[in-house]
Amino acid sequence: MVRIFTVPERIKLFKNINKIHKEIYGWKMIYDNAQRGGSIDIEGDTRAVPINWVPMGINEIKDYYFYDTNGRDITLLCSLFAWQAYYFNHVNPYDFSKYDTRQEDLISDSLGKRVRPDVDHPILCSESLLEVQQRKDDGKIWISSNWQYRPECYGPADLLDEAILASITKQAGGDKNLSDKIKERYWKNKELDKERFMMLLDRYFKGDRLRGRHWEGGYAFAASRTWIIKNSEQLNEALEVEDRHFQKAMEQYFRWFRGKVVKLSKEDELALKKEFSHSYSGFPRSQAINLCKQLMEEDKANPSDVYLWWGGEPNRDANYALLTLFFEVDPEDIGTSRFDEKVSRNLRTIINISENDGIMMNSSREYEPSVWRAIFS
């Protein structure tokens, strides 16, 4: 029987990962609850308040690590994982903004200039986000990069809406009233589609089959199955299958559009399909290729157990998960040298790729002086 970690066991796991990170880089990770916000010093069992840190009581720990808007443990992919904690922040103090940094804010070591632990004002620097989760099926612990979605899914509006609305306007032939009626029909049917899907998604997370799709959540761009990829042969197989699947899913979308919204002219529908294809080619297709190539390059120098995950599992927000880099560890190894060696080797691989990627997996953030002190304490 699969044993799912209790909250104290999860915190012990986080402390072990943080310890290994500190041994590799010389500074700690800080944890941020994705839903609640606010930083946690994993090593010190403290949480950030303005300009300071305060101890977390035993009864607070679960809330601050796992609280979500529904009062339940955060679970990004409910049918895959029993629990999930995100985000663990790998901060790079050597990669900082030069515009708001003074010479006295920096110190030098063998690797170059970096932010001082006792800096007295906020500093903008790069960070890579990591996540930790436990699978329901076999209880394995996954340590991953930040999960990548179709970028449009981060906002309330789909970037393709602009092209879709332009096509509707053109179809109306300059008749504003007709154009407004078709656009209203479009928004109404999108919302009805989402409402139905959310009900189906709730049943899915309770064990039922997923019997619907959500166009706005990126269904046309979601993978047809889960791919775990390590080399070019596996990548090429996935690309071949998913290219065909995308064409099929796109045709399904346009059947929905013709039936629920409006039938476009052949010319306008073809132009809109080109917009969809361009979007798919940019993400997730090119990102899958890019991440896999970086993984293979990294493995040439330092072989790892890191894989590229490409799949179409939807999350609670009805957005389809697409890409992440991950490795798994046996729960029984926690606290042993096997665990330390595996996490050390693979964590470095994910962070190297994240920092080299620059856009999708690495970002910038301004950290307050109290956070810098905690990172280097």
C-alpha positions in Angstrom: 0.0 0.0 0.0 1.3 3.5 -0.9 2.2 5.6 2.1 1.5 9.3 1.7 3.6 11.5 3.8 2.2 13.3 6.8 2.8 17.1 7.1 5.8 16.6 9.6 7.3 14.1 7.1 6.9 16.6 4.3 8.6 19.3 6.3 11.5 16.9 7.1 11.8 16.3 3.4 11.9 20.0 2.6 14.6 20.5 5.2 16.7 17.7 3.7 16.4 19.2 0.2 17.2 22.7 1.6 20.3 21.3 3.4 21.5 19.7 0.1 20.9 22.9 -1.8 22.9 24.9 0.8 25.8 22.4 0.6 25.9 22.9 -3.2 25.5 26.6 -3.4 26.4 28.0 0.0 23.0 29.6 0.7 19.5 28.5 1.5 16.2 28.3 -0.5 13.2 30.3 0.6 9.7 28.8 0.3 6.7 30.8 -0.9 3.2 29.3 -0.8 1.8 29.9 -4.2 -1.7 30.7 -3.0 -1.2 32.4 0.3 2.0 34.3 -0.4 4.6 35.2 2.2 8.1 33.6 2.6 9.2 30.8 4.9 12.7 30.1 6.1 12.6 26.3 5.9 15.7 25.8 8.0 14.6 28.2 10.7 10.8 27.4 10.9 10.1 31.1 10.6 7.9 33.1 8.3 8.4 36.6 6.9 6.6 39.7 8.3 7.6 43.2 7.3 11.3 43.7 7.9 11.6 40.6 10.1 10.9 36.9 10.7 8.7 35.3 13.3 8.6 31.7 14.5 5.8 29.4 13.2 3.8 27.6 15.8 3.1 23.9 15.3 -0.5 24.6 14.4 0.5 27.2 11.8 2.9 25.0 9.8 0.4 23.1 7.7 -1.5 26.4 6.9 1.6 28.2 5.8 3.1 25.4 3.7 -0.1 23.9 2.3 -2.9 26.4 2.6 -4.9 27.0 -0.6 -8.1 29.1 -1.4 -10.3 26.1 -0.6 -8.7 25.4 2.8 -7.1 22.2 1.5 -3.6 21.0 0.7 -2.3 22.7 -2.4 -2.5 20.1 -5.2 -1.7 21.4 -8.7 -2.5 18.2 -10.5 -5.1 16.5 -8.4 -5.3 13.2 -10.2 -1.5 12.7 -10.2 -0.3 13.9 -6.9 -1.5 13.4 -3.3 0.1 16.7 -2.3 2.3 19.4 -3.8 4.3 22.3 -2.4 5.4 25.2 -4.5 7.4 27.4 -4.8 10.9 26.7 -3.5 13.1 29.7 -4.7 16.7 29.1 -5.8 18.0 32.7 -5.7 21.2 33.5 -7.8 22.9 36.4 -5.9 25.5 36.6 -8.7 22.9 37.6 -11.2 21.5 40.9 -10.0 20.2 44.2 -11.4 23.1 46.6 -11.9 20.7 49.6 -12.0 19.7 49.6 -8.3 22.9 48.1 -6.9 25.8 50.1 -5.4 29.4 48.9 -5.1 29.0 48.7 -1.3 26.0 46.3 -1.8 28.4 43.6 -3.2 31.2 41.3 -2.1 33.6 39.3 -4.2 34.6 35.6 -3.9 36.0 33.0 -6.2 32.9 33.0 -8.4 32.7 36.8 -8.8 30.6 39.6 -7.3 27.5 38.8 -5.4 24.9 40.5 -3.2 26.1 41.0 0.4 24.2 39.2 3.1 23.7 42.4 5.1 22.5 44.6 2.1 20.3 47.4 3.4 17.8 47.9 0.6 15.9 45.6 -1.8 17.9 44.0 -4.7 16.5 42.6 -7.9 18.1 39.3 -8.9 17.3 36.1 -10.8 15.5 33.1 -9.4 14.5 29.7 -10.5 11.4 28.0 -9.0 11.3 24.4 -7.8 8.4 22.3 -6.7 8.1 19.1 -4.6 5.2 16.6 -4.9 4.3 13.0 -4.1 2.7 10.7 -6.6 -0.5 8.9 -5.6 0.2 5.8 -7.6 3.6 4.7 -6.2 4.4 7.3 -3.5 7.5 8.5 -5.3 8.7 12.0 -4.5 9.1 14.3 -7.6 11.3 17.3 -7.5 10.6 19.5 -10.5 11.2 22.8 -12.2 8.2 25.1 -12.3 5.4 23.6 -14.4 5.1 25.4 -17.7 1.7 26.2 -19.2 0.7 27.7 -22.5 1.6 31.4 -21.6 -1.9 32.7 -22.4 -3.3 30.6 -19.6 -1.6 32.7 -16.9 -4.0 35.6 -17.7 -7.8 35.9 -17.8 -7.8 36.3 -21.6 -6.5 34.1 -24.4 -4.0 35.9 -26.7 -5.7 34.2 -29.6 -8.9 36.1 -28.7 -7.5 39.1 -30.5 -7.3 37.1 -33.8 -10.7 35.4 -33.2 -12.4 38.7 -32.6 -10.8 40.3 -35.6 -12.1 37.4 -37.7 -15.6 37.9 -36.3 -15.5 41.6 -37.1 -14.4 40.8 -40.7 -17.2 38.2 -41.0 -19.8 40.8 -40.0 -18.8 42.9 -43.0 -18.7 46.2 -41.1 -22.1 45.7 -39.5 -21.2 46.7 -35.8 -24.5 45.4 -34.4 -24.0 42.0 -36.0 -20.4 41.9 -35.0 -21.3 42.7 -31.3 -24.0 40.0 -31.3 -21.5 37.3 -32.6 -18.9 38.4 -30.1 -21.4 38.2 -27.3 -22.3 34.7 -28.5 -18.6 33.8 -28.5 -18.0 35.0 -24.9 -21.2 33.4 -23.7 -20.4 30.0 -25.1 -16.8 30.2 -23.8 -18.2 30.8 -20.3 -20.7 27.9 -20.6 -17.9 25.7 -21.9 -15.8 26.5 -18.8 -18.7 26.0 -16.3 -19.4 22.6 -17.7 -15.8 21.6 -17.7 -15.3 22.7 -14.1 -18.1 20.3 -13.1 -16.5 17.5 -15.1 -13.1 18.3 -13.7 -14.4 18.0 -10.1 -15.7 14.5 -10.9 -12.4 13.7 -12.6 -10.4 14.5 -9.5 -12.8 12.2 -7.6 -11.9 9.3 -9.8 -14.2 9.6 -12.8 -13.0 9.8 -16.5 -12.5 13.3 -17.9 -15.4 13.5 -20.4 -15.0 17.0 -21.7 -12.5 19.7 -22.7 -11.9 23.3 -22.1 -10.8 25.3 -25.1 -9.7 28.4 -23.2 -7.6 26.3 -20.8 -5.5 25.3 -23.7 -7.0 21.9 -24.8 -5.9 22.4 -28.4 -2.3 22.7 -27.2 -2.4 20.0 -24.6 -0.6 16.7 -25.2 -2.6 13.6 -26.0 -0.8 11.5 -23.4 2.0 11.8 -20.9 5.6 11.7 -22.3 8.7 11.2 -20.2 11.6 12.2 -22.4 15.3 11.8 -22.1 16.8 11.6 -25.6 16.2 12.7 -29.2 14.5 9.5 -30.3 11.9 9.8 -27.5 11.5 13.5 -28.4 11.0 12.8 -32.1 8.4 10.2 -31.3 6.5 12.6 -29.1 6.6 15.4 -31.6 5.3 13.2 -34.4 2.3 12.0 -32.3 1.6 15.4 -30.8 1.7 17.2 -34.1 -1.0 14.9 -35.4 -3.0 15.3 -32.2 -2.8 19.1 -32.4 -4.2 19.1 -35.9 -7.1 16.9 -34.8 -7.8 19.0 -31.7 -7.7 22.2 -33.7 -10.3 20.7 -36.1 -12.5 19.9 -33.1 -12.2 23.5 -31.9 -13.3 24.9 -35.3 -16.2 22.5 -35.4 -17.2 23.9 -31.9 -16.7 27.4 -33.3 -18.8 26.9 -36.4 -21.6 25.3 -34.4 -21.6 27.6 -31.3 -20.4 31.0 -32.7 -20.3 31.6 -36.4 -19.2 29.9 -39.6 -16.3 31.9 -41.0 -15.4 32.1 -44.7 -12.8 29.5 -45.8 -10.2 32.3 -46.2 -10.7 33.6 -42.7 -10.9 30.2 -41.1 -7.6 29.2 -42.8 -6.0 32.4 -41.5 -7.2 31.7 -38.0 -5.9 28.1 -38.2 -2.5 29.6 -39.1 -2.6 31.7 -35.9 -3.4 28.5 -33.9 -0.6 26.6 -35.6 1.9 29.5 -35.0 1.0 29.5 -31.3 1.4 25.7 -31.0 4.7 25.8 -32.8 6.0 28.4 -30.3 4.6 26.7 -27.3 4.6 24.0 -26.3 6.4 22.5 -29.3 9.5 24.6 -29.5 9.8 24.7 -25.7 9.7 20.9 -25.6 12.5 20.8 -28.2 14.5 23.5 -26.4 14.3 21.9 -23.0 15.1 18.5 -24.2 18.2 19.7 -26.2 19.4 21.5 -23.0 18.8 18.4 -21.0 20.9 16.3 -23.4 23.7 18.9 -23.5 23.7 19.0 -19.7 23.8 15.2 -19.5 26.9 15.1 -21.8 28.9 16.8 -19.1 27.1 15.5 -16.0 24.7 12.5 -16.5 21.5 12.9 -14.5 18.2 11.3 -13.7 16.3 14.4 -14.8 13.6 13.9 -17.5 11.3 16.2 -19.5 7.6 15.6 -18.7 5.1 16.6 -21.4 1.5 15.9 -20.7 -2.1 17.2 -20.8 -3.3 16.8 -17.2 -5.6 19.7 -16.3 -5.3 21.5 -12.9 -7.8 23.1 -10.6 -7.9 26.3 -12.7 -8.9 24.3 -15.8 -5.5 25.0 -17.4 -3.7 22.0 -19.0 -0.2 21.3 -17.6 2.4 20.9 -20.3 6.0 20.8 -19.5 8.4 20.4 -16.6 11.8 18.9 -15.8 11.7 16.4 -13.0 13.5 13.6 -11.2 12.0 11.2 -8.7 13.4 9.8 -5.4 12.4 6.9 -3.3 10.8 8.0 0.0 12.7 5.3 1.8 16.0 6.9 0.8 15.3 10.2 2.6 18.0 10.8 5.2 20.6 8.5 3.5 23.6 9.2 1.4 21.7 7.8 -1.6 19.2 10.5 -1.3 21.8 13.3 -0.8 23.8 12.2 -3.8 20.8 11.9 -6.1 19.2 15.2 -5.1 22.5 17.0 -5.3 23.3 15.8 -8.8 19.8 16.3 -10.2 19.0 19.5 -8.5 22.1 21.1 -10.0 21.0 19.9 -13.5 17.5 21.4 -13.2 18.9 24.7 -11.9 21.5 24.9 -14.6 18.9 24.4 -17.3 16.5 26.9 -15.7 19.2 29.5 -15.5 20.3 28.9 -19.1 16.8 29.0 -20.4 16.4 32.5 -19.2 12.7 33.2 -20.1 10.3 30.3 -19.3 12.0 28.8 -16.2 14.0 31.7 -14.8 12.7 35.1 -13.7 13.7 38.2 -11.7 12.4 39.2 -8.3 13.2 41.9 -5.8 14.2 40.6 -2.4 14.1 42.6 0.8 17.1 42.9 3.2 15.5 40.5 5.7 15.2 37.8 3.0 18.9 38.3 2.0 19.9 37.9 5.7 17.8 34.7 5.9 19.2 33.2 2.7 22.8 33.6 3.9 22.3 32.9 7.6 
